[in-house]
Amino acid sequence: MYWIITKQQIYPTLQWGIRKLRNRFFTARNQSVAYPKEVSAIASHCNLLNNFVSHVGSQAEVGTMETPNSICLAGVELDVFDGRVDWCRTFIDREDEESLHRWNWILHFLGRKKSKIDDLYWAVQQMNSWIDQFQNELQLKKIDGNRMARWDSYTISERLSNACILFFVSGIEPSSKVVKALIEQSIYLVNNLEYRKEYTSNHIINNGRALYLVGATFDVSILRSLGQTLLKRELQELISPAGFVREGSSHYQFLITRWLLEVRHFSEGYAEPDFREMLEKCCEKLETQCQFFLPRNNHALSSSIPLFGDISPDFPPEWLSHILTSRLSYSGSSNIGAERLPEFSWNWIWKDNYQGAD
């Protein structure tokens, strides 16, 4: 996270820093005993999914294809040698390590003006590689997410969501091994939701988004149900009646709008009228206030977002700056042609733009 410090912002900046430190170092990793009753009731049934996981077999992996030279992380590009990701690479900045294990680089492939289908199949190969190397760690009695960034609950949420988005938009069928692994990780996330009493933040929304996307992608109703419950319960605390994100960050205004637009898109195949109505209202409010942060003359053509408050390291603000003109936008009033979009944009994920696809 980054914060621009001025003389007028020293005191709130100190408050922000203290809050972040307490969040990271002084709260229990497993908060299941502190879950709200309605969340705990559903979460207790999710462990039954272990029976489902035990009956999932293996499946052949995809074959050899052209591989990328590098992948984009939070602040650096990681070179790819011998067609493989170096999962154990050490970084100066922890944000780069987290970005690697969040599989955020998958969205860098998808968010290009022209995505290479080979890159997407290669990404699935790397999923298998990651699973072979780290999935067995779930059998450890205790996983320390502060020490092992790959098992931080937010990182798991991003990894699950990014995998589901890849399969959803590309049409690539995941192997049974990948499905099994993602559901196992979902079960771990269910038992490690980021409830931190008065320090509960937008992370719990991302937890809910991830569980809903997994449930929708692999038709696991209990995960969809828990994702719905988390979002219904926590969005009313996160979003003000006017539609602003309570954390007071311009970047997170767009980021959380993006999260909910994705959930809304994934929910289209299910008869969930109450949930859909809640999403419609939230997306409408959030998009209205996204417009507040864009130039008044023509918000559709804005290439940047005025920045204040927390800034997410995962993707640059410009990546989301055209979100109101996307196919997923609640308003549905896109007035910018594809030729006007930048080369790298969240909007490209939701367009059919794969080179080399059959």
N, C-alpha and C positions, 0 to 999 in steps of 0.2 A: 504494500500500500504506500501511497505517496501523499504528502500534504504540503501545500505551499504556506510557509510560515511568514506572517507579517507581524508587525508590532501589535496590531489589534487582535491577532489570532493566537498569541502565545498561550494564553490560559486555556481556551478550548482545545488547542492542540495537545497540551499536557494531559487534559482530561481524556482525550481520544486515545493517547498513547497508553495511559494507565489502564483504560478499559480493554484495549487489545492485549496487553500483557496478562491481565487477569484472565481474560478469555482463554489464552493459549496455555498458561502455566498453572493456574490455580483452580481449575474446575475439573471435576472427575471426568474421565473419558467415557465411562458407561453411565448414562443418566437415566437408564430405564426405570429406576425406582422413582424418579421424579416426573415421569410422563403424566400428562393429563389423563383422566380416567378413560375417555373415549378413545384416545390414542393407544393406551395400554391394552384395552380390551381387544383391539384388532391386532396389535403387535404380537400378543401372546399366541395367536393362531398362526403367525407367519412361520414359526419354527417347524410347523407341520410340512412346510415345503421341502424339508430335507428328504422326506419320503419321495417326493416328486423328483428331486435331484438325483437320488440313488438309482432311479430307473432310466436315466438318460445315458445313452451309450456314446460311442465315439464315431467320428466320421472323418473321411479323408479331407485333408487340407487342400487349398487351391494350389495350382501349379506355379511354375516359374514364370516371371514376367519382368518387364523393365522396372528397375527400381529408382527411386529419387536419389539425388546426391546429398540432400540434407533435409532436415525437418525444422520447422520454426517453433521455438519455445518462447517463454515470456519475454526474455531480453536478449537471447542469442539464437544463432542457428547451429544445430548439432549436425555435424557431418555423419553421413551413413557410409560405413565401410563394409565391404563384402555383402551388401544387401541387407544388413541387419542393424537394428537399433541397439546401441550400447546402453542397456538399462542400468548398469552399475556406474555410469559416468558420474564423477563428482563435479559439483558446480560451486562457484563462489557465492552465488545468490540462491537461496533455498527456493525462491519463486520459480527458477528454471527447473529444478528437480521436481517440484510439484507439477509444473506444466507438462513435463515428460510423462509422469505417471497418471496424469489426468487425461491423457490422450487428446489434449487440445489440438495437437498438430493435425489430427484428422479433420478438424473444421477448417484448418488452413488449406487442406486439399479441396474440401467441398466448397469453400467460400471464394474460390477463384472464378474469374470470368469464364475460363474453360478448364474444367477439371479433367484430368486424365484417368480413365477407367483403370489403367494399370496401377496408378497410385492407390486407388481404393482397394483393389484386390491385395496389393502389397500391405496396406494397413491392416487388413484382416489377418494376413500372415503374422504380422507383428503382434496382434492380439494373442494369437496362439503361442507365440514366443514368450510373451509376458506371463501368460497363464502357466506355461511349463516351468517358468523360473520362480514365480512368486505365489501362485494360488495355494500351494501346500502350507503356506504360513498361517492360513486360517485355522489350521489344526493346533496352533500354539495356544497354550492356556491363556496367555495375555499378550496382546499386541499394543505396543506403545506408539500411538500415532504421532506424538511429538518427535520421537526418534526415527520412526519409519514413516516418512512422509507419504508413502504410497497407501497407507492404511488410515490416514486422516479422513474423517467422515465427509468433509467437503470434497476432498480429492476423489473419494469413491463415488460421490454423487456426480461429479463431472465426468468421470470415466464411464459410468453407466449411461449417462445421458448422451455422451458423444458417440458411444458404440451404437445405441439405439437409433440415433439420428442417421448414422451412416447406413445402417441396414434399411431404415425406413425410406430414405430418399433414393438410394442406389438400386434397390431391389436385389442386392446380393443376399443369398441365403446363408445365415451363420451355421457353422458346424455345431453338432450336438455338444461338443466339448466347450465351445464358447457359450452356448446357452446355459449349460450346467454351471459354468464358472460365474457368469453374470448373475444368475439367480442365487448362488452361494454368497456372492458379494452383497447382494440385496438383503439377504437374511442377516448378514453381519451389520449392515447399515441400520436395519430395523432395530437391532439391539444396541445401537450406538448413535441414535438420533441426537442432534445438537441442541438439546434442551439444557440451558444454562441459567435457569431462574431469571433474574432481572437482566442478565447479559445475553439472553437468547436474541439472535440477530436474524438477518436475511438468510443465514445458512440453513435454517430449518425449512425455509421455502424451497431451497435448492434440494434438500433431502426429499421433500414431498414431490417435487418435479421429477427427480430421478426415479423414485419408486413408481410413480404413475407411468412414466415412459417405458420402464421395463415391463410393467403389468400390461400395458397396451401393446407393446411390440411382441410379447410372447404369450399374450392372452392369459395372464395370471391374475384372476379377479381379486384375490386378497391383497395383492400389491397395489392394484388400481384403487381399491377401497381405502387402503391406508394413505396413499398419496392424496386422494380426495379429502380425507379427514384432516390431514395436516394443512392442506392449502385452505380449506374452508375455515379452519379454526385460526390460523396464524395470519392470513392476509389481512383480516380486519384489524390486527394489531400493527401490522407493518405499513399499511397504506392509510393515509389520512382520508377523511370524508371527501376532501377536495380532489384526491387522486395523487398526492405527492407521497413519495417514499419517505418514511419518517426519519431515516438516517441522514437526510439532508445532503445527499450526494447527487449531482447531476448525472454522473456516469451510471450510477446504480439505478437511477430513474429509467434509463434506457435498458440496462441489463435485465432488470426484473420484468420490465415490459416484454422483453424478448423471451424470458423464461415462460411467461404465461401464454404468450402467443404460440409457443411450441406445444405446451400442454393442450391448449385449445385445439390445435391442429391434430394432435394425436387422438383426441377424444371424439373426433368426428364419426368414427365407426361404431360408437357405443351409444345406447339409449340411456343417457344420464341427464335428464332435463334440468334437475335442480343444480347439478354441478355445472352444466353448460351455461345456465343463466347466471350463476355466480361469476364464471369466467368472462362472460360477455360484459358484465357490469364493470369488473375490475379492469379489463383491457380498455374499455371505453374511457374510464377515468384516467388511467395511466397514460394512454396515448394523448389525451387532451393536454395533460401537463407536460408531456414530452415536447409538445408544440411550444410551450412556454419558454423552453430553453433554446429554441431555434430562431434564426433571424425572421423578423416579421414579414419581410418582403416576399420570401418564397422558401418556406421550410423544406420543401422537397429537394432543393438544390444545395442545401447546406452540406459542407464536407467536414465540419468539425462541430464539437459540442463545447460550449463554455464550461470550464472545469472548476468545480469547487467541491470540497468534501473528499471522501475516500475515492480513490481511483483503482479499479480492478486491474491487476497485472496480467490477467489471462489474455485479453485481446484489447487492441487500441480502441479508444473511443470512436475514432473514425469508422471502424468496422460496423458500428451500429447506427451511424448518423443518418442513414436512409431508411431506417426501420419502418417509418410511417408510410413509405411508398412500396413496401413489400407485398407479395401475394398473400402473406399471412396477416397483414394489418387488419385490425378490427374495422377501421373506417372503409377499407376497400376502395379508396378513391385515389389510386396511384396516378400521379400526373408527371411521372418521370420515366422516360423510355429506358430500356435496358442499355442502350448505347451511352447513356449519361452516367451510369453507375461506375464507380472506381473499379479497378482491377480486382481488389480484394474487399468483399462486402458480405455481411450476413445474408443479404438478399439473394445472392447467387446460390446459396444452399437449396433454395426452394424453387429453382428453375432447372429444367432439363438441359444441362450444358456439358455433358460428358463426352470428351473426345475418345474415339475408339470403341464406343459402346455399340453393341450389335443392334 
